[in-house]
Amino acid sequence: MTEHEDLSGLDLGLMSSVQTGDFKRVKKLIENKPSNVHKTDEEGYCPLHYASRSGYEKIVKFLLESGAEVDFKTPIGSTSLSRASFGGHIECVKILIEAGADVNTKDRDKETPLIKASKMGRIGVIKYLLENGAKKNHQNKYGETAYDVAKNKETKELLK
């Protein structure tokens, strides 16, 4: 695993550029200092987490091409795939899985991307995760499966 540098107390221009989808600035900041791709903020999130959560496909691709770790976890176990799944960003989910993201990764609450997507009723993401090996029967720390936390009837139908 690559060493991630903590940015606590430093200018977070890169993080804010990622969060606002400013591709040109993100590209410039990474190209000027390639190690920026591995920077983390005070909560342990890296640029790929923020791009995935926000659905910025072009930035996600660029960060991965620049060496971002597809399965890098925050201290609470959050991954870019979990964040994209929760947000319903299907194109980011596809990019991350194609880059090798673990579809059954678990955070500290033992929640998988499928459980995250199910909580939010993200039908397209749920279908794609299932097509790519997500396990329906995995339980979070409360003993709940994706079916148990499903947001709506359509989601429950997919998870039977």
MODELLER restraints for C-alpha pairs under 7 A, 6 or more apart:
rsr = mdl.restraints
at = mdl.atoms
rsr.add(forms.Gaussian(group=physical.xy_distance, feature=features.Distance(at['CA:4:A'], at['CA:38:A']), mean=5.05, stdev=0.5))
rsr.add(forms.Gaussian(group=physical.xy_distance, feature=features.Distance(at['CA:4:A'], at['CA:39:A']), mean=5.53, stdev=0.5))
rsr.add(forms.Gaussian(group=physical.xy_distance, feature=features.Distance(at['CA:4:A'], at['CA:40:A']), mean=6.28, stdev=0.5))
rsr.add(forms.Gaussian(group=physical.xy_distance, feature=features.Distance(at['CA:5:A'], at['CA:38:A']), mean=6.63, stdev=0.5))
rsr.add(forms.Gaussian(group=physical.xy_distance, feature=features.Distance(at['CA:5:A'], at['CA:39:A']), mean=4.99, stdev=0.5))
rsr.add(forms.Gaussian(group=physical.xy_distance, feature=features.Distance(at['CA:5:A'], at['CA:40:A']), mean=5.95, stdev=0.5))
rsr.add(forms.Gaussian(group=physical.xy_distance, feature=features.Distance(at['CA:6:A'], at['CA:39:A']), mean=6.23, stdev=0.5))
rsr.add(forms.Gaussian(group=physical.xy_distance, feature=features.Distance(at['CA:6:A'], at['CA:40:A']), mean=5.07, stdev=0.5))
rsr.add(forms.Gaussian(group=physical.xy_distance, feature=features.Distance(at['CA:6:A'], at['CA:41:A']), mean=5.89, stdev=0.5))
rsr.add(forms.Gaussian(group=physical.xy_distance, feature=features.Distance(at['CA:6:A'], at['CA:42:A']), mean=6.55, stdev=0.5))
rsr.add(forms.Gaussian(group=physical.xy_distance, feature=features.Distance(at['CA:7:A'], at['CA:39:A']), mean=6.56, stdev=0.5))
rsr.add(forms.Gaussian(group=physical.xy_distance, feature=features.Distance(at['CA:7:A'], at['CA:40:A']), mean=5.82, stdev=0.5))
rsr.add(forms.Gaussian(group=physical.xy_distance, feature=features.Distance(at['CA:7:A'], at['CA:41:A']), mean=5.06, stdev=0.5))
rsr.add(forms.Gaussian(group=physical.xy_distance, feature=features.Distance(at['CA:7:A'], at['CA:42:A']), mean=6.41, stdev=0.5))
rsr.add(forms.Gaussian(group=physical.xy_distance, feature=features.Distance(at['CA:8:A'], at['CA:41:A']), mean=5.95, stdev=0.5))
rsr.add(forms.Gaussian(group=physical.xy_distance, feature=features.Distance(at['CA:8:A'], at['CA:42:A']), mean=4.92, stdev=0.5))
rsr.add(forms.Gaussian(group=physical.xy_distance, feature=features.Distance(at['CA:14:A'], at['CA:26:A']), mean=6.08, stdev=0.5))
rsr.add(forms.Gaussian(group=physical.xy_distance, feature=features.Distance(at['CA:14:A'], at['CA:29:A']), mean=6.64, stdev=0.5))
rsr.add(forms.Gaussian(group=physical.xy_distance, feature=features.Distance(at['CA:15:A'], at['CA:47:A']), mean=5.95, stdev=0.5))
rsr.add(forms.Gaussian(group=physical.xy_distance, feature=features.Distance(at['CA:17:A'], at['CA:25:A']), mean=6.38, stdev=0.5))
rsr.add(forms.Gaussian(group=physical.xy_distance, feature=features.Distance(at['CA:17:A'], at['CA:26:A']), mean=5.94, stdev=0.5))
rsr.add(forms.Gaussian(group=physical.xy_distance, feature=features.Distance(at['CA:18:A'], at['CA:26:A']), mean=6.26, stdev=0.5))
rsr.add(forms.Gaussian(group=physical.xy_distance, feature=features.Distance(at['CA:18:A'], at['CA:47:A']), mean=6.35, stdev=0.5))
rsr.add(forms.Gaussian(group=physical.xy_distance, feature=features.Distance(at['CA:18:A'], at['CA:50:A']), mean=6.47, stdev=0.5))
rsr.add(forms.Gaussian(group=physical.xy_distance, feature=features.Distance(at['CA:18:A'], at['CA:51:A']), mean=5.82, stdev=0.5))
rsr.add(forms.Gaussian(group=physical.xy_distance, feature=features.Distance(at['CA:19:A'], at['CA:50:A']), mean=5.87, stdev=0.5))
rsr.add(forms.Gaussian(group=physical.xy_distance, feature=features.Distance(at['CA:19:A'], at['CA:51:A']), mean=6.40, stdev=0.5))
rsr.add(forms.Gaussian(group=physical.xy_distance, feature=features.Distance(at['CA:19:A'], at['CA:54:A']), mean=6.79, stdev=0.5))
rsr.add(forms.Gaussian(group=physical.xy_distance, feature=features.Distance(at['CA:21:A'], at['CA:56:A']), mean=6.25, stdev=0.5))
rsr.add(forms.Gaussian(group=physical.xy_distance, feature=features.Distance(at['CA:23:A'], at['CA:59:A']), mean=6.07, stdev=0.5))
rsr.add(forms.Gaussian(group=physical.xy_distance, feature=features.Distance(at['CA:30:A'], at['CA:36:A']), mean=5.56, stdev=0.5))
rsr.add(forms.Gaussian(group=physical.xy_distance, feature=features.Distance(at['CA:30:A'], at['CA:37:A']), mean=6.19, stdev=0.5))
rsr.add(forms.Gaussian(group=physical.xy_distance, feature=features.Distance(at['CA:37:A'], at['CA:47:A']), mean=6.61, stdev=0.5))
rsr.add(forms.Gaussian(group=physical.xy_distance, feature=features.Distance(at['CA:37:A'], at['CA:63:A']), mean=6.53, stdev=0.5))
rsr.add(forms.Gaussian(group=physical.xy_distance, feature=features.Distance(at['CA:37:A'], at['CA:66:A']), mean=6.95, stdev=0.5))
rsr.add(forms.Gaussian(group=physical.xy_distance, feature=features.Distance(at['CA:37:A'], at['CA:67:A']), mean=6.94, stdev=0.5))
rsr.add(forms.Gaussian(group=physical.xy_distance, feature=features.Distance(at['CA:37:A'], at['CA:68:A']), mean=5.73, stdev=0.5))
rsr.add(forms.Gaussian(group=physical.xy_distance, feature=features.Distance(at['CA:38:A'], at['CA:46:A']), mean=6.46, stdev=0.5))
rsr.add(forms.Gaussian(group=physical.xy_distance, feature=features.Distance(at['CA:38:A'], at['CA:68:A']), mean=6.37, stdev=0.5))
rsr.add(forms.Gaussian(group=physical.xy_distance, feature=features.Distance(at['CA:39:A'], at['CA:46:A']), mean=5.68, stdev=0.5))
rsr.add(forms.Gaussian(group=physical.xy_distance, feature=features.Distance(at['CA:40:A'], at['CA:46:A']), mean=4.39, stdev=0.5))
rsr.add(forms.Gaussian(group=physical.xy_distance, feature=features.Distance(at['CA:44:A'], at['CA:74:A']), mean=4.84, stdev=0.5))
rsr.add(forms.Gaussian(group=physical.xy_distance, feature=features.Distance(at['CA:44:A'], at['CA:75:A']), mean=6.19, stdev=0.5))
rsr.add(forms.Gaussian(group=physical.xy_distance, feature=features.Distance(at['CA:45:A'], at['CA:74:A']), mean=5.78, stdev=0.5))
rsr.add(forms.Gaussian(group=physical.xy_distance, feature=features.Distance(at['CA:48:A'], at['CA:60:A']), mean=6.07, stdev=0.5))
rsr.add(forms.Gaussian(group=physical.xy_distance, feature=features.Distance(at['CA:48:A'], at['CA:63:A']), mean=6.44, stdev=0.5))
rsr.add(forms.Gaussian(group=physical.xy_distance, feature=features.Distance(at['CA:48:A'], at['CA:68:A']), mean=6.88, stdev=0.5))
rsr.add(forms.Gaussian(group=physical.xy_distance, feature=features.Distance(at['CA:48:A'], at['CA:80:A']), mean=6.22, stdev=0.5))
rsr.add(forms.Gaussian(group=physical.xy_distance, feature=features.Distance(at['CA:49:A'], at['CA:79:A']), mean=6.59, stdev=0.5))
rsr.add(forms.Gaussian(group=physical.xy_distance, feature=features.Distance(at['CA:49:A'], at['CA:80:A']), mean=4.48, stdev=0.5))
rsr.add(forms.Gaussian(group=physical.xy_distance, feature=features.Distance(at['CA:49:A'], at['CA:83:A']), mean=6.76, stdev=0.5))
rsr.add(forms.Gaussian(group=physical.xy_distance, feature=features.Distance(at['CA:51:A'], at['CA:59:A']), mean=6.23, stdev=0.5))
rsr.add(forms.Gaussian(group=physical.xy_distance, feature=features.Distance(at['CA:51:A'], at['CA:60:A']), mean=5.72, stdev=0.5))
rsr.add(forms.Gaussian(group=physical.xy_distance, feature=features.Distance(at['CA:52:A'], at['CA:60:A']), mean=6.32, stdev=0.5))
rsr.add(forms.Gaussian(group=physical.xy_distance, feature=features.Distance(at['CA:52:A'], at['CA:80:A']), mean=5.59, stdev=0.5))
rsr.add(forms.Gaussian(group=physical.xy_distance, feature=features.Distance(at['CA:52:A'], at['CA:83:A']), mean=6.23, stdev=0.5))
rsr.add(forms.Gaussian(group=physical.xy_distance, feature=features.Distance(at['CA:52:A'], at['CA:84:A']), mean=4.87, stdev=0.5))
rsr.add(forms.Gaussian(group=physical.xy_distance, feature=features.Distance(at['CA:52:A'], at['CA:92:A']), mean=6.00, stdev=0.5))
rsr.add(forms.Gaussian(group=physical.xy_distance, feature=features.Distance(at['CA:53:A'], at['CA:83:A']), mean=4.81, stdev=0.5))
rsr.add(forms.Gaussian(group=physical.xy_distance, feature=features.Distance(at['CA:53:A'], at['CA:84:A']), mean=4.78, stdev=0.5))
rsr.add(forms.Gaussian(group=physical.xy_distance, feature=features.Distance(at['CA:53:A'], at['CA:87:A']), mean=5.96, stdev=0.5))
rsr.add(forms.Gaussian(group=physical.xy_distance, feature=features.Distance(at['CA:55:A'], at['CA:84:A']), mean=6.77, stdev=0.5))
rsr.add(forms.Gaussian(group=physical.xy_distance, feature=features.Distance(at['CA:55:A'], at['CA:89:A']), mean=5.26, stdev=0.5))
rsr.add(forms.Gaussian(group=physical.xy_distance, feature=features.Distance(at['CA:55:A'], at['CA:92:A']), mean=6.11, stdev=0.5))
rsr.add(forms.Gaussian(group=physical.xy_distance, feature=features.Distance(at['CA:57:A'], at['CA:91:A']), mean=6.64, stdev=0.5))
rsr.add(forms.Gaussian(group=physical.xy_distance, feature=features.Distance(at['CA:57:A'], at['CA:92:A']), mean=5.45, stdev=0.5))
rsr.add(forms.Gaussian(group=physical.xy_distance, feature=features.Distance(at['CA:60:A'], at['CA:92:A']), mean=6.97, stdev=0.5))
rsr.add(forms.Gaussian(group=physical.xy_distance, feature=features.Distance(at['CA:64:A'], at['CA:70:A']), mean=6.95, stdev=0.5))
rsr.add(forms.Gaussian(group=physical.xy_distance, feature=features.Distance(at['CA:70:A'], at['CA:96:A']), mean=6.59, stdev=0.5))
rsr.add(forms.Gaussian(group=physical.xy_distance, feature=features.Distance(at['CA:70:A'], at['CA:99:A']), mean=6.86, stdev=0.5))
rsr.add(forms.Gaussian(group=physical.xy_distance, feature=features.Distance(at['CA:70:A'], at['CA:100:A']), mean=6.94, stdev=0.5))
rsr.add(forms.Gaussian(group=physical.xy_distance, feature=features.Distance(at['CA:70:A'], at['CA:101:A']), mean=5.66, stdev=0.5))
rsr.add(forms.Gaussian(group=physical.xy_distance, feature=features.Distance(at['CA:71:A'], at['CA:79:A']), mean=5.83, stdev=0.5))
rsr.add(forms.Gaussian(group=physical.xy_distance, feature=features.Distance(at['CA:71:A'], at['CA:80:A']), mean=6.89, stdev=0.5))
rsr.add(forms.Gaussian(group=physical.xy_distance, feature=features.Distance(at['CA:71:A'], at['CA:101:A']), mean=5.70, stdev=0.5))
rsr.add(forms.Gaussian(group=physical.xy_distance, feature=features.Distance(at['CA:71:A'], at['CA:102:A']), mean=6.88, stdev=0.5))
rsr.add(forms.Gaussian(group=physical.xy_distance, feature=features.Distance(at['CA:72:A'], at['CA:79:A']), mean=5.98, stdev=0.5))
rsr.add(forms.Gaussian(group=physical.xy_distance, feature=features.Distance(at['CA:73:A'], at['CA:79:A']), mean=5.00, stdev=0.5))
rsr.add(forms.Gaussian(group=physical.xy_distance, feature=features.Distance(at['CA:76:A'], at['CA:107:A']), mean=6.20, stdev=0.5))
rsr.add(forms.Gaussian(group=physical.xy_distance, feature=features.Distance(at['CA:76:A'], at['CA:108:A']), mean=5.40, stdev=0.5))
rsr.add(forms.Gaussian(group=physical.xy_distance, feature=features.Distance(at['CA:77:A'], at['CA:106:A']), mean=6.83, stdev=0.5))
rsr.add(forms.Gaussian(group=physical.xy_distance, feature=features.Distance(at['CA:77:A'], at['CA:107:A']), mean=4.01, stdev=0.5))
rsr.add(forms.Gaussian(group=physical.xy_distance, feature=features.Distance(at['CA:77:A'], at['CA:108:A']), mean=5.42, stdev=0.5))
rsr.add(forms.Gaussian(group=physical.xy_distance, feature=features.Distance(at['CA:78:A'], at['CA:107:A']), mean=5.45, stdev=0.5))
rsr.add(forms.Gaussian(group=physical.xy_distance, feature=features.Distance(at['CA:81:A'], at['CA:93:A']), mean=5.99, stdev=0.5))
rsr.add(forms.Gaussian(group=physical.xy_distance, feature=features.Distance(at['CA:81:A'], at['CA:96:A']), mean=6.37, stdev=0.5))
rsr.add(forms.Gaussian(group=physical.xy_distance, feature=features.Distance(at['CA:81:A'], at['CA:101:A']), mean=6.82, stdev=0.5))
rsr.add(forms.Gaussian(group=physical.xy_distance, feature=features.Distance(at['CA:81:A'], at['CA:113:A']), mean=6.47, stdev=0.5))
rsr.add(forms.Gaussian(group=physical.xy_distance, feature=features.Distance(at['CA:82:A'], at['CA:112:A']), mean=6.81, stdev=0.5))
rsr.add(forms.Gaussian(group=physical.xy_distance, feature=features.Distance(at['CA:82:A'], at['CA:113:A']), mean=4.42, stdev=0.5))
rsr.add(forms.Gaussian(group=physical.xy_distance, feature=features.Distance(at['CA:82:A'], at['CA:116:A']), mean=6.66, stdev=0.5))
rsr.add(forms.Gaussian(group=physical.xy_distance, feature=features.Distance(at['CA:84:A'], at['CA:92:A']), mean=6.24, stdev=0.5))
rsr.add(forms.Gaussian(group=physical.xy_distance, feature=features.Distance(at['CA:84:A'], at['CA:93:A']), mean=5.85, stdev=0.5))
rsr.add(forms.Gaussian(group=physical.xy_distance, feature=features.Distance(at['CA:85:A'], at['CA:93:A']), mean=6.39, stdev=0.5))
rsr.add(forms.Gaussian(group=physical.xy_distance, feature=features.Distance(at['CA:85:A'], at['CA:113:A']), mean=5.64, stdev=0.5))
rsr.add(forms.Gaussian(group=physical.xy_distance, feature=features.Distance(at['CA:85:A'], at['CA:116:A']), mean=6.36, stdev=0.5))
rsr.add(forms.Gaussian(group=physical.xy_distance, feature=features.Distance(at['CA:85:A'], at['CA:117:A']), mean=5.09, stdev=0.5))
rsr.add(forms.Gaussian(group=physical.xy_distance, feature=features.Distance(at['CA:85:A'], at['CA:125:A']), mean=6.17, stdev=0.5))
rsr.add(forms.Gaussian(group=physical.xy_distance, feature=features.Distance(at['CA:86:A'], at['CA:116:A']), mean=4.93, stdev=0.5))
rsr.add(forms.Gaussian(group=physical.xy_distance, feature=features.Distance(at['CA:86:A'], at['CA:117:A']), mean=4.76, stdev=0.5))
rsr.add(forms.Gaussian(group=physical.xy_distance, feature=features.Distance(at['CA:86:A'], at['CA:120:A']), mean=6.49, stdev=0.5))
rsr.add(forms.Gaussian(group=physical.xy_distance, feature=features.Distance(at['CA:88:A'], at['CA:117:A']), mean=6.79, stdev=0.5))
rsr.add(forms.Gaussian(group=physical.xy_distance, feature=features.Distance(at['CA:88:A'], at['CA:122:A']), mean=5.32, stdev=0.5))
rsr.add(forms.Gaussian(group=physical.xy_distance, feature=features.Distance(at['CA:88:A'], at['CA:125:A']), mean=6.16, stdev=0.5))
rsr.add(forms.Gaussian(group=physical.xy_distance, feature=features.Distance(at['CA:90:A'], at['CA:124:A']), mean=6.53, stdev=0.5))
rsr.add(forms.Gaussian(group=physical.xy_distance, feature=features.Distance(at['CA:90:A'], at['CA:125:A']), mean=5.36, stdev=0.5))
rsr.add(forms.Gaussian(group=physical.xy_distance, feature=features.Distance(at['CA:103:A'], at['CA:113:A']), mean=6.59, stdev=0.5))
rsr.add(forms.Gaussian(group=physical.xy_distance, feature=features.Distance(at['CA:103:A'], at['CA:129:A']), mean=6.65, stdev=0.5))
rsr.add(forms.Gaussian(group=physical.xy_distance, feature=features.Distance(at['CA:103:A'], at['CA:133:A']), mean=6.77, stdev=0.5))
rsr.add(forms.Gaussian(group=physical.xy_distance, feature=features.Distance(at['CA:103:A'], at['CA:134:A']), mean=5.48, stdev=0.5))
rsr.add(forms.Gaussian(group=physical.xy_distance, feature=features.Distance(at['CA:104:A'], at['CA:112:A']), mean=5.61, stdev=0.5))
rsr.add(forms.Gaussian(group=physical.xy_distance, feature=features.Distance(at['CA:104:A'], at['CA:113:A']), mean=6.86, stdev=0.5))
rsr.add(forms.Gaussian(group=physical.xy_distance, feature=features.Distance(at['CA:104:A'], at['CA:134:A']), mean=5.66, stdev=0.5))
rsr.add(forms.Gaussian(group=physical.xy_distance, feature=features.Distance(at['CA:104:A'], at['CA:135:A']), mean=6.77, stdev=0.5))
rsr.add(forms.Gaussian(group=physical.xy_distance, feature=features.Distance(at['CA:105:A'], at['CA:112:A']), mean=5.56, stdev=0.5))
rsr.add(forms.Gaussian(group=physical.xy_distance, feature=features.Distance(at['CA:106:A'], at['CA:112:A']), mean=4.77, stdev=0.5))
rsr.add(forms.Gaussian(group=physical.xy_distance, feature=features.Distance(at['CA:109:A'], at['CA:140:A']), mean=6.01, stdev=0.5))
rsr.add(forms.Gaussian(group=physical.xy_distance, feature=features.Distance(at['CA:109:A'], at['CA:141:A']), mean=5.35, stdev=0.5))
rsr.add(forms.Gaussian(group=physical.xy_distance, feature=features.Distance(at['CA:110:A'], at['CA:140:A']), mean=4.48, stdev=0.5))
rsr.add(forms.Gaussian(group=physical.xy_distance, feature=features.Distance(at['CA:110:A'], at['CA:141:A']), mean=5.49, stdev=0.5))
rsr.add(forms.Gaussian(group=physical.xy_distance, feature=features.Distance(at['CA:111:A'], at['CA:140:A']), mean=4.99, stdev=0.5))
rsr.add(forms.Gaussian(group=physical.xy_distance, feature=features.Distance(at['CA:114:A'], at['CA:126:A']), mean=6.08, stdev=0.5))
rsr.add(forms.Gaussian(group=physical.xy_distance, feature=features.Distance(at['CA:114:A'], at['CA:129:A']), mean=6.57, stdev=0.5))
rsr.add(forms.Gaussian(group=physical.xy_distance, feature=features.Distance(at['CA:114:A'], at['CA:134:A']), mean=6.66, stdev=0.5))
rsr.add(forms.Gaussian(group=physical.xy_distance, feature=features.Distance(at['CA:114:A'], at['CA:146:A']), mean=6.29, stdev=0.5))
rsr.add(forms.Gaussian(group=physical.xy_distance, feature=features.Distance(at['CA:115:A'], at['CA:145:A']), mean=6.81, stdev=0.5))
rsr.add(forms.Gaussian(group=physical.xy_distance, feature=features.Distance(at['CA:115:A'], at['CA:146:A']), mean=4.41, stdev=0.5))
rsr.add(forms.Gaussian(group=physical.xy_distance, feature=features.Distance(at['CA:117:A'], at['CA:125:A']), mean=6.57, stdev=0.5))
rsr.add(forms.Gaussian(group=physical.xy_distance, feature=features.Distance(at['CA:117:A'], at['CA:126:A']), mean=6.14, stdev=0.5))
rsr.add(forms.Gaussian(group=physical.xy_distance, feature=features.Distance(at['CA:118:A'], at['CA:126:A']), mean=6.79, stdev=0.5))
rsr.add(forms.Gaussian(group=physical.xy_distance, feature=features.Distance(at['CA:118:A'], at['CA:146:A']), mean=5.66, stdev=0.5))
rsr.add(forms.Gaussian(group=physical.xy_distance, feature=features.Distance(at['CA:118:A'], at['CA:149:A']), mean=6.38, stdev=0.5))
rsr.add(forms.Gaussian(group=physical.xy_distance, feature=features.Distance(at['CA:118:A'], at['CA:150:A']), mean=4.70, stdev=0.5))
rsr.add(forms.Gaussian(group=physical.xy_distance, feature=features.Distance(at['CA:118:A'], at['CA:151:A']), mean=6.13, stdev=0.5))
rsr.add(forms.Gaussian(group=physical.xy_distance, feature=features.Distance(at['CA:118:A'], at['CA:155:A']), mean=6.57, stdev=0.5))
rsr.add(forms.Gaussian(group=physical.xy_distance, feature=features.Distance(at['CA:119:A'], at['CA:149:A']), mean=5.37, stdev=0.5))
rsr.add(forms.Gaussian(group=physical.xy_distance, feature=features.Distance(at['CA:119:A'], at['CA:150:A']), mean=5.15, stdev=0.5))
rsr.add(forms.Gaussian(group=physical.xy_distance, feature=features.Distance(at['CA:119:A'], at['CA:151:A']), mean=5.18, stdev=0.5))
rsr.add(forms.Gaussian(group=physical.xy_distance, feature=features.Distance(at['CA:120:A'], at['CA:151:A']), mean=5.77, stdev=0.5))
rsr.add(forms.Gaussian(group=physical.xy_distance, feature=features.Distance(at['CA:121:A'], at['CA:150:A']), mean=6.50, stdev=0.5))
rsr.add(forms.Gaussian(group=physical.xy_distance, feature=features.Distance(at['CA:121:A'], at['CA:151:A']), mean=4.89, stdev=0.5))
rsr.add(forms.Gaussian(group=physical.xy_distance, feature=features.Distance(at['CA:121:A'], at['CA:152:A']), mean=6.33, stdev=0.5))
rsr.add(forms.Gaussian(group=physical.xy_distance, feature=features.Distance(at['CA:121:A'], at['CA:155:A']), mean=5.97, stdev=0.5))
rsr.add(forms.Gaussian(group=physical.xy_distance, feature=features.Distance(at['CA:123:A'], at['CA:155:A']), mean=6.29, stdev=0.5))
rsr.add(forms.Gaussian(group=physical.xy_distance, feature=features.Distance(at['CA:136:A'], at['CA:145:A']), mean=6.89, stdev=0.5))
rsr.add(forms.Gaussian(group=physical.xy_distance, feature=features.Distance(at['CA:136:A'], at['CA:146:A']), mean=6.28, stdev=0.5))
rsr.add(forms.Gaussian(group=physical.xy_distance, feature=features.Distance(at['CA:136:A'], at['CA:159:A']), mean=6.51, stdev=0.5))
rsr.add(forms.Gaussian(group=physical.xy_distance, feature=features.Distance(at['CA:137:A'], at['CA:145:A']), mean=5.74, stdev=0.5))
rsr.add(forms.Gaussian(group=physical.xy_distance, feature=features.Distance(at['CA:138:A'], at['CA:145:A']), mean=5.65, stdev=0.5))
rsr.add(forms.Gaussian(group=physical.xy_distance, feature=features.Distance(at['CA:139:A'], at['CA:145:A']), mean=4.61, stdev=0.5))
rsr.add(forms.Gaussian(group=physical.xy_distance, feature=features.Distance(at['CA:147:A'], at['CA:156:A']), mean=5.50, stdev=0.5))
rsr.add(forms.Gaussian(group=physical.xy_distance, feature=features.Distance(at['CA:147:A'], at['CA:159:A']), mean=5.52, stdev=0.5))
rsr.add(forms.Gaussian(group=physical.xy_distance, feature=features.Distance(at['CA:150:A'], at['CA:156:A']), mean=5.75, stdev=0.5))
